[in-house]
Structures are given as structure tokens and as C-alpha cells.
Amino acid sequence: MKRKVPIEPLPKGLSIFDSHCHLHFGDHYSEDLDEVINRARRYGVTRMVTIGIDCEDSEKAVAVAESYDNLFATVGVHPHDVAGMSKSHYLSLERLAQRPKVVAIGEIGLDFYRNLSPREDQERHFVGQLNMARDLKKPVVIHCRDAHPELQRLMREHRAHEVGGIIHCFSGSPDDAQVYLEMGFYISVAGPITYPKAELLRRSVAKVPINRLLVETDAPFLSPQPVRGKRNEPAWVVATFVALCRLKGVSLQEGATQLSTNLKGVLGV
């Protein structure tokens, strides 16, 4: 007998989105992608953005997005993978970014927790991709881990406010959130907001106006508390969304309407 998932679909008539997932990544969904996307729809998740992390991966993201009406893509090189990035990589991303389903450049940024690429490469190619996004008139999707001061410095120096975009899977302090808001960025919240020990994160998000918030899964990673430890997927963003609405003191209807407006404002979908 199939075990019941401890996450309920949204009430009929409500719809939300998953602003950041990796549905094309590895073999996580290779056997059941249709089922995963259909389940998301049944749960009320009607739009999904699958995120590129290097040039080859971005090609896959675009191909998958072009196969489903309600799926969009971003193209970019993650800070883990920027070592050795060259002009040919930028040309490849620029070509991919012209495809109609591509809504942003990303995920780009800094990760000083794992340091899988040298920090100087991370900073150089964050700036390079930020400038590329400006030229292409696309917003950016930014990854930041243990690097908020450095990221904010680069964003100021290179006029990130002219580009705009999303701070994905926000993990900073209330002060960090305020800096990004002042630059015109949206704050995206993932499964960790549901974790019992994530009180600092909840305090940070509580200070973000609801008209600047988004929700995401980062699937297949970071499953919310009710399914923590299992493969994440877009349907489970509902648990994050419900937790966010409770934190902000708004109804599910109000939250769904406002967050959908937010997604349209930043990514146009």
C-alpha cells in the first residue's frame, strides 16, 4: 500500500509556483518526470522554473522547459563550476538565453562554504555573468552561501540594482535581507524555513514584505520538514508556502495572489 504523503494539495482554485528547481538534473527525475509535473499541477503548482548550473546543464534545462507548457528555464554557471570558464562559455550562455523559455541568468553567485572554485574565479565570473544579464536585459538568480558581505560589495560595485532578480534559497540575516531589498531584489524561501531549528531564518523572512517574497524547492534538494530526507519535487513547495503564509499572517488566498504577482514582476511568468 502506497504511503500517504503528509502534505496536502492547495485548496481548489489556488495556484502557486516553484521558482527554483532542477528537474533536468542527473537522473533524479529520469524515470518519472511526467508524473512529478502532473503531481505538481494537482497540488496547485502551475509554474516551475528549472535552473541551469553550467553550460551543458543549462542546455538540458532549456530542452526540458521547452517540453512542458508550464515549465521555464534559466541558464548560467554556478559558483561551484566557474573555474576554467572562458569566452566560449559566455557565448554558449548568450545563445541559449535567446530561447523563449529562458527567463533569467542563473544560478550565479558566490559559495565560500565549499569553495569548489577559487574565490577569485567565483567573484570574476559572478561579475561577468551579471554584466551579461544586463546586456541581455534578463534578471539574475543568485546563489550565496557564507559570502553575503562579499556578494553585497560586488552587487553594489557592479550596479546589480540595474539588473534585478532573485536571492535564491535565502540564508542570511535580517540585515542581509534589507540590503537585497534596497537593491530591488526578491527574496526566495525554500524548505529550510520549515525546519524546527531555523528560527533565525524565520526571523529574517518575517521582516521581508510579502510583496518581495517568492517560494521554491531547490528540488531534488532541501525537502521541507514533512518529507525531509526524501527526494524533493515541485509539489512539496506547498509545505513551504503554507509555512510562509503562517509566518506572514496572511491567508492562503492572499499569499497565492501576492506571490504570483511577485513572480510575474521579476521573471515575467
PAZAPA-4460 file (N, C-alpha, C; in steps of 0.05 Angstrom, whole numbers, plus 32768, in hexadecimal, padded with zeros to 4 digits):
% residues 269
    n_x    n_y    n_z   ca_x   ca_y   ca_z    c_x    c_y    c_z   seq   type   mol
   8011   7FE8   8000   8000   8000   8000   8012   8019   8000     1      M     A
   800B   802C   7FEF   801B   8044   7FEC   8017   8056   8004     2      K     A
   802D   805F   800F   802C   8070   8027   8022   808C   8020     3      R     A
   8011   8097   8030   8006   80B1   802B   801B   80C6   8031     4      K     A
   801E   80DA   801F   8031   80EF   8023   8025   8104   8037     5      V     A
   8033   810C   804B   8028   811E   805F   8027   813C   8056     6      P     A
   8021   8141   803D   801D   815C   8033   8004   815B   8023     7      I     A
   7FF2   816E   8028   7FD8   816F   801A   7FDA   8182   8003     8      E     A
   7FCB   817D   7FED   7FCA   8190   7FD7   7FBE   81AA   7FE0     9      P     A
   7FC2   81BF   7FD1   7FB5   81D9   7FD6   7F97   81D6   7FD2    10      L     A
   7F87   81E6   7FE0   7F6A   81E6   7FDA   7F65   81EC   7FBD    11      P     A
   7F50   81E0   7FB3   7F48   81E4   7F97   7F46   8201   7F90    12      K     A
   7F51   8209   7F7A   7F4F   8225   7F71   7F68   8235   7F77    13      G     A
   7F79   822B   7F89   7F92   8239   7F8E   7FA9   822D   7F7E    14      L     A
   7FBB   823E   7F76   7FD3   8234   7F68   7FEB   8244   7F70    15      S     A
   8002   8236   7F71   801C   8243   7F77   8030   8238   7F64    16      I     A
   804A   8239   7F6B   805F   8233   7F58   8077   8228   7F68    17      F     A
   808A   821D   7F5A   80A4   8216   7F65   80B8   8226   7F55    18      D     A
   80C3   823B   7F62   80D4   824D   7F53   80F1   8243   7F4F    19      S     A
   80F7   822C   7F5B   8113   8222   7F58   8113   8204   7F5D    20      H     A
   8117   81F4   7F48   811A   81D7   7F4B   812E   81CE   7F35    21      C     A
   8135   81B5   7F36   8148   81A9   7F23   813C   818F   7F18    22      H     A
   8127   8192   7F09   8119   817A   7EFF   8128   816A   7EEA    23      L     A
   813D   8177   7EDF   814C   816A   7ECA   8166   815E   7ED5    24      H     A
   816A   8160   7EEF   8184   815B   7EFB   818A   813D   7EFF    25      F     A
   81A0   8134   7EF4   81A8   8118   7EF7   8191   8105   7EF0    26      G     A
   818E   80F0   7F00   8179   80DD   7EFB   8163   80DD   7F10    27      D     A
   8161   80F4   7F1F   814E   80F6   7F35   8131   80F2   7F2C    28      H     A
   812C   80FC   7F13   8110   80FA   7F09   810E   80EC   7EEE    29      Y     A
   8123   80DE   7EE8   8125   80D2   7ECD   810F   80BD   7EC8    30      S     A
   8104   80B1   7EDD   80F1   809C   7ED9   80D4   80A5   7EDE    31      E     A
   80D0   80BD   7EE9   80B5   80C4   7EF0   80AF   80E2   7EEE    32      D     A
   80BD   80F0   7EDB   80BA   810D   7ED9   809D   8115   7ED2    33      L     A
   8090   8106   7EC0   8074   810C   7EBA   8063   810B   7ED3    34      D     A
   8067   80F6   7EE3   8057   80F2   7EFB   805D   8109   7F0F    35      E     A
   8076   8111   7F12   807E   8126   7F24   8070   8140   7F1C    36      V     A
   8070   8146   7F02   8064   815F   7EF9   8046   815E   7EFC    37      I     A
   803A   8148   7EF6   801D   8145   7EF9   8015   8146   7F17    38      N     A
   8025   813B   7F28   801F   813D   7F45   8020   815A   7F4E    39      R     A
   8034   8168   7F44   8036   8185   7F4B   801D   8193   7F43    40      A     A
   8013   818E   7F2C   7FFA   819B   7F23   7FE3   8194   7F35    41      R     A
   7FE1   817B   7F3D   7FCB   8172   7F4E   7FCD   8180   7F6A    42      R     A
   7FE5   8186   7F72   7FE9   8194   7F8C   7FE5   81B2   7F8A    43      Y     A
   7FE1   81BD   7F71   7FDD   81D9   7F6D   7FF5   81E8   7F65    44      G     A
   800B   81DA   7F5E   8024   81E7   7F56   8024   81E7   7F37    45      V     A
   801D   81FF   7F2C   8018   8200   7F10   802F   820B   7EFF    46      T     A
   8043   8216   7F0B   805B   821F   7EFD   8074   8217   7F0C    47      R     A
   8088   820E   7EFD   80A1   8205   7F08   80B8   8210   7EF8    48      M     A
   80CE   8217   7F05   80E6   8221   7EF7   80FD   820E   7EFD    49      V     A
   8107   8200   7EE9   811D   81EE   7EEC   8137   81FC   7EE6    50      T     A
   814B   81F9   7EF7   8162   820B   7EF9   817B   81FE   7EEE    51      I     A
   8189   820C   7EDD   81A2   8203   7ED2   81B9   8209   7EE5    52      G     A
   81CD   81F6   7EE6   81E4   81FA   7EF8   81FF   81FA   7EE9    53      I     A
   81FF   81F2   7ECF   8217   81F5   7EBE   820D   81F5   7EA2    54      D     A
   821E   81F7   7E8E   8215   81F9   7E72   8206   81E0   7E69    55      C     A
   8211   81C9   7E6E   8204   81B0   7E66   81EA   81AD   7E75    56      E     A
   81EA   81B2   7E8E   81D2   81AF   7E9E   81BD   81C4   7E95    57      D     A
   81C5   81DB   7E8E   81B2   81F0   7E84   81A5   81E7   7E6A    58      S     A
   81B4   81DA   7E59   81A8   81CF   7E40   8192   81BB   7E48    59      E     A
   8196   81AA   7E5C   8182   8197   7E64   816A   81A5   7E70    60      K     A
   816F   81BA   7E80   8159   81C9   7E8C   8147   81D5   7E77    61      A     A
   8153   81E1   7E62   8143   81ED   7E4D   8133   81D7   7E3E    62      V     A
   8140   81C1   7E38   8132   81AB   7E2A   811A   81A1   7E39    63      A     A
   811D   819D   7E54   8107   8194   7E64   80F1   81A9   7E65    64      V     A
   80F8   81C2   7E69   80E4   81D8   7E6A   80D4   81D9   7E50    65      A     A
   80E1   81D5   7E3A   80D3   81D6   7E20   80C1   81BE   7E1C    66      E     A
   80C2   81AB   7E2D   80B1   8193   7E2A   8097   8195   7E3A    67      S     A
   8094   81A9   7E4B   807D   81AC   7E5D   8073   81C9   7E5D    68      Y     A
   8059   81CC   7E5A   804D   81E7   7E58   8053   81F8   7E71    69      D     A
   8053   81EC   7E88   8054   81FB   7EA1   8070   81FC   7EAD    70      N     A
   8084   81F5   7E9D   80A0   81F3   7EA7   80B1   8208   7E99    71      L     A
   80C2   8216   7EA8   80D4   822A   7E9D   80F0   8224   7EA6    72      F     A
   8104   8232   7E9C   8120   822B   7EA2   8131   8244   7EA6    73      A     A
   8147   8240   7EB4   815C   8254   7EB6   8176   8247   7EAB    74      T     A
   8189   8258   7EA3   81A3   824E   7E99   81B9   825D   7EA8    75      V     A
   81CD   824F   7EB1   81E3   825C   7EBF   81F6   8247   7EC9    76      G     A
   820C   8251   7ED6   8220   8240   7EE2   8222   8245   7EFF    77      V     A
   821D   8231   7F0F   821D   8231   7F2C   8239   8237   7F36    78      H     A
   823C   8244   7F4D   8257   824A   7F57   8268   8231   7F5B    79      P     A
   825C   821A   7F60   826C   8201   7F63   827B   81FA   7F49    80      H     A
   8270   8204   7F32   8279   81FA   7F18   8287   820F   7F07    81      D     A
   828E   8227   7F12   8298   823C   7F01   82B6   823A   7EFB    82      V     A
   82C5   8229   7F0A   82E1   8227   7F04   82E5   821D   7EE7    83      A     A
   82F5   822C   7ED8   82F9   8224   7EBC   82E5   8230   7EA9    84      G     A
   82D2   823F   7EB3   82BE   824B   7EA2   82CB   825F   7E8E    85      M     A
   82C4   825D   7E75   82D1   826D   7E60   82BD   827C   7E4F    86      S     A
   82C7   828B   7E3B   82B5   829A   7E2A   82A1   8288   7E1C    87      K     A
   82AA   826F   7E15   8298   825D   7E07   8280   8256   7E18    88      S     A
   8284   8254   7E32   826D   824F   7E44   8259   8266   7E44    89      H     A
   8264   827E   7E45   8252   8295   7E44   8242   8296   7E29    90      Y     A
   8250   828F   7E14   8242   828F   7DFA   822C   827A   7DF9    91      L     A
   8232   8263   7E05   821E   824E   7E07   8205   8257   7E17    92      S     A
   820A   8263   7E2E   81F4   826D   7E3F   81E4   8283   7E30    93      L     A
   81F2   8295   7E23   81E4   82AA   7E14   81D2   829E   7DFF    94      E     A
   81DC   828A   7DF1   81CB   827D   7DDC   81B3   8270   7DE9    95      R     A
   81B7   8261   7DFF   81A0   8254   7E0C   818C   8268   7E17    96      L     A
   8196   827F   7E20   8185   8292   7E2D   8171   829F   7E19    97      A     A
   8175   829B   7E00   8163   82A6   7DEC   814A   8295   7DE9    98      Q     A
   814A   827C   7DF3   8133   826A   7DF0   811C   8275   7E00    99      R     A
   8103   8273   7DF5   80EC   827F   7E02   80E6   8276   7E1F   100      P     A
   80ED   825D   7E25   80E7   8253   7E40   80FB   825C   7E56   101      K     A
   8110   826A   7E4E   8125   8272   7E61   811D   828C   7E6D   102      V     A
   811A   828D   7E88   810F   82A4   7E95   8124   82B3   7EA6   103      V     A
   813C   82A7   7EAA   8150   82B5   7EBB   816B   82A8   7EB6   104      A     A
   8180   82B6   7EC0   819B   82AB   7EC0   81A1   82A1   7EDD   105      I     A
   81A8   8288   7EDF   81AD   827D   7EF9   81AD   825F   7EF9   106      G     A
   81B6   8251   7F0E   81BB   8260   7F26   81D9   8268   7F27   107      E     A
   81DD   8281   7F2E   81F8   828C   7F30   81FD   8295   7F4D   108      I     A
   8215   829B   7F54   8219   82A5   7F6F   8234   829D   7F7B   109      G     A
   8233   829B   7F96   824B   8294   7FA5   8245   827E   7FBA   110      L     A
   8257   826B   7FBD   8254   8257   7FD1   826F   8253   7FDF   111      D     A
   8272   8260   7FF6   828B   825F   8005   8289   824A   801B   112      F     A
   8274   823A   801B   8272   8223   802D   8281   820B   8023   113      Y     A
   827D   8205   800A   828A   81EE   7FFE   82A3   81F5   7FEF   114      R     A
   82A4   820E   7FE3   82BB   8217   7FD4   82C4   8203   7FBF   115      N     A
   82B1   81F9   7FB0   82B8   81E6   7F9B   82C5   81F3   7F83   116      L     A
   82C3   820D   7F81   82D2   821D   7F6E   82E1   8232   7F7D   117      S     A
   82F9   823A   7F74   8308   824F   7F82   82F6   8268   7F85   118      P     A
   82FA   8276   7F9C   82E9   828D   7FA1   82EC   82A3   7F8C   119      R     A
   8304   82A7   7F83   8308   82BC   7F6E   82F9   82B5   7F54   120      E     A
   82F8   829B   7F4E   82E8   8293   7F36   82CA   8297   7F3B   121      D     A
   82C2   8290   7F53   82A5   8294   7F5A   829D   82B1   7F57   122      Q     A
   82AE   82C3   7F61   82A7   82E0   7F60   82A8   82EA   7F43   123      E     A
   82BD   82E2   7F35   82BF   82EC   7F19   82A8   82E3   7F08   124      R     A
   82A0   82CA   7F0B   828B   82C0   7EF9   826F   82C6   7F03   125      H     A
   826C   82CC   7F1D   8253   82D8   7F25   824F   82F3   7F18   126      F     A
   8264   8304   7F18   8262   831E   7F0B   825E   831B   7EED   127      V     A
   826D   8308   7EE1   826A   8304   7EC4   824E   82FC   7EBC   128      G     A
   8242   82EA   7ECB   8227   82E2   7EC5   8212   82F7   7ECC   129      Q     A
   8217   8306   7EE1   8205   831C   7EE7   8205   8331   7ED1   130      L     A
   821D   8337   7EC6   821E   834A   7EAF   8211   833E   7E96   131      N     A
   8214   8324   7E92   8207   8317   7E7B   81E9   831A   7E7E   132      M     A
   81DF   8315   7E96   81C2   8318   7E9B   81B9   8334   7E94   133      A     A
   81C9   8348   7E9C   81C1   8364   7E97   81C0   8368   7E78   134      R     A
   81D3   835E   7E6A   81D3   8361   7E4C   81BB   8353   7E40   135      D     A
   81B3   833C   7E4B   819D   832C   7E40   8182   8336   7E4A   136      L     A
   8183   8349   7E5E   816A   8352   7E6A   815A   833C   7E77   137      K     A
   8169   832B   7E86   815D   8315   7E95   8163   8319   7EB3   138      K     A
   8151   8311   7EC4   8158   8311   7EE1   816B   82FB   7EE7   139      P     A
   8175   82FB   7F00   8188   82E6   7F09   817C   82D6   7F20   140      V     A
   8185   82BD   7F23   817E   82AC   7F39   8198   82A7   7F48   141      V     A
   819A   82B0   7F61   81B3   82B1   7F6F   81B4   829C   7F86   142      I     A
   81CA   828D   7F86   81D0   827A   7F9C   81E5   8287   7FAE   143      H     A
   81E1   8286   7FC8   81F4   8291   7FDB   81F5   827F   7FF3   144      C     A
   820D   8276   7FFA   8211   8266   8012   822B   826F   8020   145      R     A
   8228   8279   8038   823F   8282   8048   824F   8298   8039   146      D     A
   8241   82A9   802A   824F   82BE   801B   823F   82D7   8018   147      A     A
   822D   82DC   802A   821B   82F4   8027   822A   830E   8025   148      H     A
   823E   8313   8037   824C   832D   8034   825A   8331   8019   149      P     A
   8267   831C   8010   8275   831D   7FF6   8261   8320   7FDF   150      E     A
   824B   8311   7FE0   8237   8314   7FCB   822B   8330   7FCA   151      L     A
   8225   833B   7FE1   8219   8355   7FE2   822C   836A   7FD8   152      Q     A
   8245   8367   7FDE   8259   837A   7FD3   825A   8379   7FB5   153      R     A
   825B   8362   7FAA   825B   835F   7F8C   8241   8369   7F80   154      L     A
   822B   8364   7F8D   8211   836D   7F82   8210   838C   7F82   155      M     A
   821B   8398   7F97   821C   83B6   7F97   822F   83C1   7F82   156      R     A
   8247   83B5   7F81   825B   83BF   7F6E   8253   83BC   7F51   157      E     A
   8243   83A8   7F4C   823C   83A2   7F30   821E   83A6   7F2A   158      H     A
   8212   83B7   7F3A   81F7   83C1   7F35   81E2   83AB   7F30   159      R     A
   81E2   8398   7F42   81CF   8382   7F3F   81B2   838C   7F3F   160      A     A
   81AD   83A3   7F4C   8192   83AD   7F4D   8187   83B3   7F31   161      H     A
   8199   83B8   7F1D   8190   83BC   7F02   8187   83A3   7EF4   162      E     A
   818F   838C   7EFF   8188   8372   7EF4   8170   8366   7F01   163      V     A
   8171   8365   7F1C   815B   835A   7F2C   815B   833B   7F2B   164      G     A
   814A   8330   7F3C   8148   8313   7F3C   8141   8308   7F57   165      G     A
   814C   82F0   7F5D   8143   82E0   7F74   815B   82D7   7F84   166      I     A
   815A   82DA   7F9E   816D   82CD   7FB0   8161   82B2   7FB7   167      I     A
   816C   829D   7FAB   8160   8282   7FAD   8167   8275   7FC8   168      H     A
   8154   8266   7FD3   8157   8257   7FEC   8165   8269   8001   169      C     A
   8159   827F   8007   8165   8293   8019   816D   8286   8033   170      F     A
   8185   828D   803C   8190   8282   8055   819D   8296   8067   171      S     A
   8199   82B0   8061   81A7   82C5   806F   8197   82D0   8087   172      G     A
   81A2   82E6   8092   8197   82F3   80A9   8181   8307   80A1   173      S     A
   8173   8313   80B4   8160   8328   80AD   816F   8340   809F   174      P     A
   8187   8346   80A8   8196   835C   809B   819D   8355   807E   175      D     A
   81A5   833C   8079   81AA   8333   805E   8191   8336   804C   176      D     A
   817B   832D   8057   8162   8330   8048   815D   834D   8041   177      A     A
   8161   835F   8053   815C   837B   804E   816D   8386   8038   178      Q     A
   8186   837E   8037   8198   8387   8022   818E   837E   8007   179      V     A
   8186   8365   8005   817C   835B   7FEB   8162   8369   7FE3   180      Y     A
   8151   836E   7FF6   8138   837C   7FF1   813D   8398   7FE6   181      L     A
   8150   83A5   7FF3   8157   83C1   7FEA   8162   83C1   7FCE   182      E     A
   816D   83AB   7FC5   8177   83A9   7FAA   8161   83A0   7F96   183      M     A
   8149   839C   7FA0   8133   8395   7F8F   8130   8377   7F8A   184      G     A
   813E   8366   7F99   813D   834A   7F95   8126   833D   7FA5   185      F     A
   811D   8326   7F9B   8109   8316   7FA9   8117   8300   7FB9   186      Y     A
   810B   82F8   7FCF   8116   82E4   7FE1   8106   82CB   7FDE   187      I     A
   8114   82B5   7FD7   8106   829B   7FD3   810B   8289   7FEA   188      S     A
   80F6   827C   7FF3   80F7   826B   800B   80F3   824E   8003   189      V     A
   8104   823D   800F   8102   8220   8008   80FB   8210   8021   190      A     A
   80FE   81F6   801F   80F6   81E3   8034   8101   81E9   8050   191      G     A
   811A   81F3   8053   8124   81F8   806E   8113   8209   8080   192      P     A
   8101   821A   8074   80F0   822B   8085   80DE   8219   8096   193      I     A
   80DA   8200   808E   80C8   81EE   809D   80D7   81DE   80B3   194      T     A
   80F2   81E0   80B4   8102   81D0   80C6   8100   81DA   80E2   195      Y     A
   80FD   81C9   80F6   80F9   81D2   8112   810F   81E5   811C   196      P     A
   8128   81E1   8114   813E   81F1   811E   8144   820A   810E   197      K     A
   8133   8210   80FA   8139   8227   80E8   812D   8241   80F2   198      A     A
   812F   8246   810B   8121   825E   8117   812D   8278   810C   199      E     A
   8148   8279   8109   8154   8291   80FE   814A   8297   80E2   200      L     A
   8148   8282   80D2   813E   8286   80B7   8121   8290   80B8   201      L     A
   8111   8285   80C9   80F5   828E   80CA   80F4   82AC   80D3   202      R     A
   8105   82B3   80E6   8106   82CF   80EF   810E   82E2   80D8   203      R     A
   8120   82D9   80C8   8129   82E9   80B1   8112   82EC   809D   204      S     A
   8105   82D6   8096   80F0   82D6   8082   80D8   82E6   808C   205      V     A
   80D3   82E5   80A6   80BC   82F3   80B1   80BE   8311   80AC   206      A     A
   80D6   831B   80A8   80DA   8338   80A3   80D8   8340   8086   207      K     A
   80D6   832C   8074   80D4   8332   8057   80B7   8337   8050   208      V     A
   80B1   834D   8043   8095   8352   803A   808C   833B   8028   209      P     A
   8073   8335   802A   8068   831E   801B   8069   8324   7FFD   210      I     A
   806A   833D   7FF5   806B   8343   7FD8   8087   8341   7FCD   211      N     A
   809A   8336   7FDD   80B5   8331   7FD3   80BE   8314   7FD8   212      R     A
   80AB   8303   7FDE   80B1   82E7   7FE4   80A9   82D4   7FCD   213      L     A
   80B8   82BE   7FCB   80B2   82A8   7FB9   80B6   828E   7FC9   214      L     A
   80AC   8278   7FBE   80B1   825E   7FC9   80BE   824C   7FB4   215      V     A
   80CD   8238   7FBE   80DB   8225   7FAC   80E0   820B   7FBB   216      E     A
   80E8   81F7   7FAC   80F1   81DE   7FB8   810F   81D9   7FB8   217      T     A
   811C   81E2   7FA3   8138   81DA   7F9D   8139   81BC   7F99   218      D     A
   8123   81B0   7F91   8121   8193   7F8C   8137   818B   7F78   219      A     A
   8143   8174   7F7D   813B   815E   7F8F   8145   8161   7FAC   220      P     A
   8150   8179   7FB2   815C   817D   7FCD   8149   818B   7FE0   221      F     A
   8150   818D   7FF9   8144   819E   800D   8126   8199   8011   222      L     A
   811E   8180   8012   8101   817A   8017   80F7   8187   8030   223      S     A
   80DE   8191   8030   80D3   819D   8048   80CE   8188   805E   224      P     A
   80CA   8191   8076   80C9   817F   808E   80B7   8167   808B   225      Q     A
   809F   8169   8080   808E   8151   807F   809A   813A   806E   226      P     A
   80AB   8140   805B   80B8   812B   804A   80D6   812D   804B   227      V     A
   80E0   8139   8060   80FD   813D   8063   810C   8122   8061   228      R     A
   8122   8122   8052   8131   810A   804E   8129   80FB   8035   229      G     A
   8113   8102   8028   810A   80F6   8010   8110   8108   7FF8   230      K     A
   810E   80FD   7FE0   8112   810E   7FC8   80FD   8124   7FC7   231      R     A
   8107   813C   7FC3   80F4   8153   7FC1   80E9   8154   7FA5   232      N     A
   80D2   8161   7FA2   80C6   8166   7F87   80B3   817D   7F8A   233      E     A
   80AB   818A   7F73   809C   81A2   7F74   8082   81A1   7F84   234      P     A
   8074   818B   7F85   805B   818A   7F94   8060   8191   7FB1   235      A     A
   8078   818A   7FBB   807C   818E   7FD8   8082   81AB   7FDF   236      W     A
   8083   81BD   7FCB   8086   81D9   7FD2   806D   81E3   7FE1   237      V     A
   8057   81D4   7FDF   803F   81DB   7FED   8044   81DD   800B   238      V     A
   8054   81CB   8016   805A   81CB   8033   8069   81E5   803A   239      A     A
   807C   81ED   8029   808B   8206   802E   8078   821E   802C   240      T     A
   8067   821D   8018   8054   8233   8014   8042   8236   802C   241      F     A
   8037   8221   8036   8025   8222   804D   8033   822C   8066   242      V     A
   804C   8223   806A   805C   822D   8080   8062   824B   807E   243      A     A
   8067   8254   8065   806C   8270   8061   8053   8281   8066   244      L     A
   803C   8278   805D   8023   8287   8062   801E   8289   8080   245      C     A
   8023   8273   808F   801F   8274   80AC   8032   8288   80B9   246      R     A
   804B   8288   80B0   805F   829A   80BB   8057   82B7   80B5   247      L     A
   804C   82BD   809E   8045   82D8   8096   8029   82E0   809F   248      K     A
   801A   82CD   80AA   7FFF   82D3   80B4   7FEB   82DA   809E   249      G     A
   7FEE   82CC   8087   7FDB   82D1   8071   7FCD   82B7   806A   250      V     A
   7FB6   82B9   805D   7FA7   82A2   8054   7FB5   8295   803C   251      S     A
   7FAF   827C   8037   7FBA   826F   801F   7FB2   827D   8006   252      L     A
   7F99   8287   8005   7F90   8296   7FED   7FA0   82AF   7FE9   253      Q     A
   7FA4   82BE   7FFF   7FB3   82D7   7FFC   7FD0   82D1   7FF5   254      E     A
   7FDC   82BD   8001   7FF7   82B5   7FFC   7FFB   82AC   7FDF   255      G     A
   7FE9   829B   7FD5   7FEB   8292   7FBA   7FE9   82A8   7FA6   256      A     A
   7FD6   82BA   7FAA   7FD2   82D1   7F98   7FEB   82E3   7F98   257      T     A
   7FF5   82EA   7FB0   800C   82FC   7FB1   8026   82F0   7FA6   258      Q     A
   802B   82D6   7FAD   8044   82CA   7FA4   8043   82C6   7F86   259      L     A
   802C   82C0   7F7B   802A   82BE   7F5E   802F   82D8   7F50   260      S     A
   8026   82ED   7F5C   802C   8308   7F52   804A   830D   7F53   261      T     A
   8056   8305   7F68   8073   8309   7F6C   8083   82FA   7F56   262      N     A
   807B   82E1   7F51   808A   82D1   7F3C   8087   82DF   7F21   263      L     A
   806F   82E8   7F1B   806A   82F6   7F02   807C   830F   7F00   264      K     A
   807E   831D   7F17   808E   8335   7F17   80AC   8331   7F12   265      G     A
   80B6   831B   7F1C   80D3   8317   7F1A   80DB   8306   7F02   266      V     A
   80CB   82F1   7EFB   80D2   82E0   7EE5   80C0   82E2   7ECD   267      L     A
   80A9   82EF   7ED1   8096   82F3   7EBB   8086   82DA   7EB4   268      G     A
   8084   82C7   7EC7   8074   82AF   7EC2   805F   82AB   7ED8   269      V     A
***
